[in-house]
């Protein structure tokens, strides 16, 4: 007599085969597992994770110190990952069309974050003929001026650019052991080496112009610090290095005044520090306060400025970061005048994956050419060179 459990339990594979053998009938076939089911599950999980990350990135970018390490991903990641998932979609037979559509949506959402220059494609732009009298602008993070290098080679490199306006960052020396900036002053030297040029400098920012400087000032970050206790100088020395990260110069060019903003946004983190240390976290929090203050100071001055505007420098930000994209909604990126599909500026000494250096203009200013320039081993940043014309009166 069978038990209720045995009565209600369906026969297994072996029992079916045994019964079939005893009756002389062919065993019933066992339905095969659908091909690609495992791949579909794995790909679905991968897409869900990427979609969650992409959504979080779009929501959190540009304002949270603890999110900054993730913002340092190479911007091309936002195209490479969904393209890879799209390429794998055919393996997931049960749901390949749905998964391909999801991967394509992720790709389209991420494309604006990649920094790809569609204007470099044939017929879409990439610069225009440079008219006579165009202004030549050269912007460069010098990596602590000529520290550890040959000053003559450094100045020869600057002269070779034949620029009318030089926007230079890190006009400063660096104490490696003490991990702190040291004031530098090369203004007199520059006036001697570049006769006829006018020079303005504050903190670590220096602008040199063949055109007369009508007015200049550093934009003060300190009124815009959300937390002055952690945003000020860590040791009280060389306060201008932390206080002024934007230098405004109003230049008289062909009878018209134009504002040039020379900018160096503080870096997000210090890779030389131990990521597990309290020092690393404290530095990131302080830098975030300084970064946001720099943008607030710039935004305030831009809001009150009715002159044509050029903004260029090392922004320590990528096309994926919210604050850079926010500035791009107010001003025009010089990118359409570039002929590279993926222009990058850092690191200069190897495969460059990031564009950290930017140039923007207001609507009346026309950019004819825009390119990244090899720094010949003198800096970890490539320089920016652009030619532009200003509106007539």
GUSE-8989 format. One record per residue: x, y, z of N, C-alpha, C in turn; residue in one letter. Coordinates in steps of 0.2 Angstrom, whole numbers, plus 5000, padded with zeros to 4 digits. Example, Ala and Ser with C-alpha at 12.3 -4.5 7.8 and 13.67 -1.06 7.14 Angstrom:
BEGIN
506649725039506249785039506649845039A;506449895035506849955036506450005039S;
This chain:
BEGIN
500449945000500050005000500450065000X;500350114996500750174995500550225000X;500950265002500850325007500550385003X;500150425006499950485002500450524999X;501050525002501650564999501850534993X;501850464993502150434987501550444981X;500950444983500450444978500350514975X;500550564979500550634976501150654972X;501650614973502350634970502350614963X;502550654958502550634951503150594950X;503150554945503750514944504350554941X;504950534943505550574941505750544934X;506350574932506650554925506750484925X;507150454930507350384931506750344931X;506250354934505650314935505250314928X;505250364925504950364918505350324913X;506050324913506450284909506350214911X;506250194918506250124920505550094918X;505050134918504350114916504350104909X;504650144905504650144898505050074896X;505550064899505950004898505549944899X;505149944905504749884907504249874902X;503949924899503349914895503549904888X;504249914886504549904880504449964875X;504150024878504050084874504650124875X;504750174870505350224870505250274876X;505750284880505650334885505450404882X;505050434886504750504884505350554884X;505450594879505950644879505950694885X;506450714888506550764893506550834889X;506150884890506150944887506850974888X;507250994883507851034884507851104887X;508251124891508251184894508351234888X;507951294888508051344882508751364882X;508951364876509651394874509651474876X;510151494879510251564880509951594886X;509551544890509251564896509751594901X;510251564902510751584907511051654905X;511251654898511451714896510951774897X;510351764896509851814896509751834903X;509851794908509851814915510451854917X;511051834915511651874916511651934913X;511351944907511352004903510852054906X;510252024908509752064912510052094918X;510352054922510652084928511152134927X;511652124922512152174920511752234918X;511252234914510952294911510552334917X;510252294921509952324927510452364931X;511052334933511552364937511852424933X;511952424927512152484923511652534923X;511052524922510452574921510452604928X;510552564934510452594940511052644941X;511652624939512252664940512152724936X;511952724930511852774925511352824928X;510852804931510352844934510552884940X;510952844944511252874950511752924948X;512152914943512652964940512353024938X;511753024934511453084932511153124937X;510953094943510653124948511153154953X;511653124954512153144959512753184957X;512953184950513553214948513553284949X;514053314951514153384952514053414958X;514053374964513853414970514053374976X;514253314976514353264982515053244982X;515453264987516153244988516253164988X;515753124991515853054991515753024984X;515453054980515253024973515853044968X;516353084970516853114965517253054962X;517453004966517852954963517552914957X;516852904958516552874952516452924946X;516552984947516453034942517153034938X;517653004941518353004937518352944932X;517852914931517852864926518052894919X;518352864915518452894908517752904905X;517652954902516952974899516752924894X;517252894890517052844885516752784888X;516852774895516452714898515752714897X;515452774896514752784896514452754889X;514952744884514852724877515052644877X;515652634880515952564879515452514883X;515252524889514852474892514152464889X;513752504887513152484884513252454877X;513852474873513952444867514152374868X;514552354873514752294875514052244876X;513652274880513052244882512552234876X;512552284871512252274865512452224861X;513152214860513452164856513352094859X;513252084866513052024869512352004868X;511952044867511152034867510951974862X;511251964857511051904852511151834856X;511551834861511651774865511151754869X;510751804871510151794875509551784871X;509451724868508951714863508251724866X;508051704872507351714874507151794874X;507651834875507451904876507951954873X;508251924867508751964864508552034862X;507952034859507652104857507552154862X;507252124867507052174873507752194876X;508252154877508852174880509252214875X;509252204869509552254864509252324865X;508652324865508252394866508452424872X;508552384878508752414884509452444884X;509952404880510552424880510652484875X;510252494870510252544866509952614869X;509552604874509252664878509852684882X;510152644886510752664890511252694886X;511352674880511852704876511652774874X;511052784872510852854870510852904876X;510652874882510652914888511352934890X;511852894889512552904891512952944886X;512752944880513152974874513353054876X;512853094879513053164880513653164886X;513753114889514253114895514953094892X;514953064886515553034883516153084881X;515953144879516353194877516553184870X;516253144866516353134859516153194855X;516553214850516453274846516153254839X;515453254839515153244833515353284827X;515553344829515753404824516353384820X;516753334823517353304819517153264813X;516553234813516353194808516253234801X;516353204795516353234789515753274788X;515853344786515253384784514953414790X;515153404796514753424802515153484806X;515753504803516153554807516853544807X;517153554813517853544814518253604813X;517953664813518353724812518253754806X;518453814805518353854799518953894798X;518953924792519553974790519654024795X;520354034797520454094801520554154798X;520154204799520254274796520854314799X;521054354795521554404797521354444803X;521754444808521654484814521354444819X;521254374818520954334823521454334829X;521154324835521454324842521654254843X;522354244844522654184846522654174854X;522354124856522354114864522654044865X;523054044870523453984873523253974880X;522953924882522853904889523153844891X;523453844897523953784899524053784906X;523953724909524153704916524853684915X;525253734918526053724917526353664922X;525953644926526153594931526753624935X;526553674939527053704944527653744940X;527453784935527853824931528453784928X;529053804929529653764926529953734932X;529653714937529953674943530253614940X;530953604941531253544939531453534932X;531353594928531453594921531953644919X;532053654913532453704910532053774909X;532153824913531753884911531753914904X;532353904901532453934894531953884890X;531953824891531553784886530853794888X;530653814894529953824896529753884892X;530153944892529954004889529954004882X;530453964879530453954872529753914869X;529553874873528953834872528353884871X;528353924876527753984876527854024870X;528454044869528554094863528354064857X;528453994856528353954850527553954848X;527153964853526453964852526154024849X;526554084849526354144845525654164847X;525554164853524854184855524854254857X;524254284856524054354858523854354866X;523554304868523354294875523554234878X;523954234884524154174887523754164894X;523354114895523054094901523354034904X;523754054909524254004912524053984919X;523953924921523853904928524453864931X;524453864938524953834942525553874941X;525553944941526053984942526253984949X;526553934951526753914958527253864958X;527653864964528053804965527753754970X;527953694971527653644975528153614980X;528053614986528453584991528153514992X;528553464989528253394988528253364995X;528753374999528853345006528253375011X;528153435010527653465014526953465011X;526953445005526253445002525953505002X;526253565000525953625000526253674994X;525853724992526053764987526553814990X;526953844986527453894988527353954983X;527254014985527154064980527754074975X;527554094969528054104964527954174961X;528454204959528354274955528754274950X;528554264944528954274937528654334933X;528254374936527954434932528554474929X;529054494933529554534930529954504924X;530054434926530454394921530054394914X;529354384915528954374909528954444905X;528954494908528954564905529554574901X;530154544904530754554901530854504895X;530554444895530554394890530054404885X;529554434886528954454882528854524881X;529254564878529254634878528554654874X;528254704877527654724874526954694877X;527054634881526554604884526354634891X;525754624892525454654899525354584903X;525454594909525454534914525054544920X;524554504922524154504928524254434931X;524254434938524354374941524054384948X;523754324951523454324957523454244959X;523654234966523754164968524154124963X;523854074960524254034955524054044948X;523654094947523354104940523754164937X;523954164931524354214927524054224920X;523954284918523654304911524154354908X;524354334902524854374899524554394892X;524554464890524154484884524554534880X;524554524874524854574869524354634869X;523754634871523254684871523254714878X;523154784878523154814885522554784889X;522754784896522354754901521954824904X;521354824903520954884905520854874913X;520654814915520554804922520654734923X;520754714929520854644931520754634938X;520554574940520454554947520354484948X;520554454954520454384955519754384958X;519354324956518654314959518754284966X;518454314971518554294978518154234979X;518454174981518054114982517754114989X;518054154994517854145001517154165003X;516854215000516154225001515754174999X;515954124995515554074992515654004995X;516054005000516253945003515653915008X;515353855006514853835010515053815017X;515753795018515953785025516653815025X;516753875028517353915028517853875032X;517653835037518153805042518553755038X;518253725033518653665029518853695022X;518653745020518753775013519353825013X;519553845019520153895019520853865018X;521353905019522053875019522153825024X;522353765023522453715028522953735034X;523453775032523953795036524053865037X;523653905034523653975034524154015030X;524553975027525054005022524854005015X;525054055012524854075005524154065004X;523754105007523054105007522754115000X;523054154996522854174989522854114984X;523254064986523154004982522453974982X;522153974988521553944989520953994988X;521154054989520554104988520454124981X;520854124977520754154970520954094965X;520454064962520554014957520254034950X;520054094949519854124943520154194943X;520454214937520754284936520354314930X;520054364931519654404926520154464924X;520254464917520554514914520154544908X;520054614908519654644903520154674898X;520154644892520654664887520354714882X;520754764880520554804875520854784868X;520354754864520554724858520254754852X;520654794848520354824842519754874844X;519854904849519354954851518754924855X;518754864856518154834860518454794866X;518154804871518354764878518054694878X;518454644879518254574880518454554887X;518054514890518354484897518554414895X;519154394898519454334898519554304905X;519254254906519254214913519754164913X;520254164917520754114917520554074923X;520454004923520153964928520553904929X;520653884936520853824938520453794944X;520053754942519553724947519953674951X;519953674958520353624962520153554960X;520653514961520653444959520153404965X;519853354963519353324968519753284973X;520253244972520653204977521353204975X;521753174980522453164979522653094979X;522853064973522952994973523552974977X;523953024979524553004983524352984990X;523753004992523552984999523252915000X;523252895006522952825007522152835007X;521852795002521152805002520752785008X;521052745012520652725018520852775024X;521252825023521352865029520852925029X;520852955036520453005037520653065033X;521353075032521653125028521353135021X;521253075018521053075011520353095011X;519853075016519153095016519153175017X;519553195022519553265024519753315018X;520253285014520453325008519953325003X;519553275002519053274997518453314999X;518253325005517753365008517953435007X;518553455009518853525008518853545001X;519053494996519153514989518453524986X;517953484988517253494986516953564987X;517153584993516953654996517253704991X;517853694990518253744986518053744978X;517953684976517653674969517053714968X;516553704972515853734972515953814973X;516353834977516453904978516753934972X;517253904968517553924962516953934957X;516553884956515953894951515453944953X;515353954959514854004961515154074960X;515854084962516154154960516154164953X;516254114949516254124941515554144939X;515054104941514354114939514154184941X;514254204947514054274949514354324945X;514954324943515254374939515054374932X;514954314929514654304923513954334922X;513554324928512854354928512854434928X;513454464930513454534930513854564924X;514154524920514554544915514154554908X;514154604905513854614899514354624893X;514954604894515454604889515554534886X;515754534880515954464877516454434881X;516354364882516654324887517054264884X;517654254886518054194885518254164892X;518054094893518254064899518654004897X;519253994900519753944898520153924903X;520353854904520853834909520753764911X;521053744916520953674919520453674924X;519853634922519253634926519253564930X;519753524929519753464933519053434932X;518753434927518053404926518053374919X;517553324918517453294911516753314909X;516653294903516053304900515453264903X;515653224908515153184912514953224918X;515253274920515153304927514653354926X;514253364931513653404931513853484930X;514353504934514553574934514853594927X;515253554924515453574917514953574912X;514453524913513853524908513453584909X;513353604916513053664918513253724915X;513953734915514253794912514153794904X;514153734901514053724894513353744892X;512853754897512153774895512153854895X;512653884898512653954899513153984893X;513653954892514153974887514253924881X;514553934876514653884871515353854871X;515353794871515953754871516353764864X;517053774865517353784859517453714854X;517153664857517253594854517053594846X;516553624844516353614837516953634832X;517453674835517953704830518553654831X;518453594834519053544835518853494829X;519453464827519353414822519453344824X;519553334831519653264834518953234836X;518853174835518253144837518253134845X;518753124848518853124855519453164858X;519353224858519853264861520053264868X;520653254870520853244877521453284879X;521453304885522053344888522453314893X;522253254896522553224902522553154902X;523053114904523753144905524153154898X;524553194899524953214892525453164891X;525653124896526253084894526053014892X;525452994891525252934889524552934886X;524252874885523552874882523152914886X;522952974883522453024886521753004886X;521452994891520752974891520253024894X;520553084896520053134900520253204896X;519653234895519753304894519553344900X;520153374903520053404909520053484908X;520353504902520453574901519853594896X;519653654897519053674893519053744891X;518753764885518653834883517953844881X;517653904884516953924883516953994880X;516454014877516354084875515654104875X;515554164875514854184875514654194867X;514054204866513754194859514154244854X;514254304856514554354851515254334849X;515554284852516254264851516254204846X;516654214840516654154836517354124836X;517254054837517954014838518053984831X;518653994828518753964821519153894822X;519653894826519953834827520053814835X;520153754836520253734843520553664843X;521153664847521553604847521853594853X;522053534855522553514860523253514858X;523653544862524353544860524853504865X;525253474862525753434865526153474870X;526253454876526653504881527353484881X;527653434877528353414877528653394883X;528253354887528453334893528553384899X;528353444898528453494903527853504908X;527253464906526653464910526353404909X;525953384914525453324914524853344910X;524753404908524153424904524453444897X;524053424892524053454886523753524886X;524053574882523753644882523153644877X;522853704877522253724873522553784868X;522353774862522553834857521953844853X;521653904853521053924849521153994846X;520854004840520854064837520154084837X;520054154838519354174838519254244836X;518654264834518554334832518054364837X;518054424838517654464842517154504838X;516554514841516054554838516254624836X;516054654831516154724829515754764833X;515954824835515554874838514854894834X;
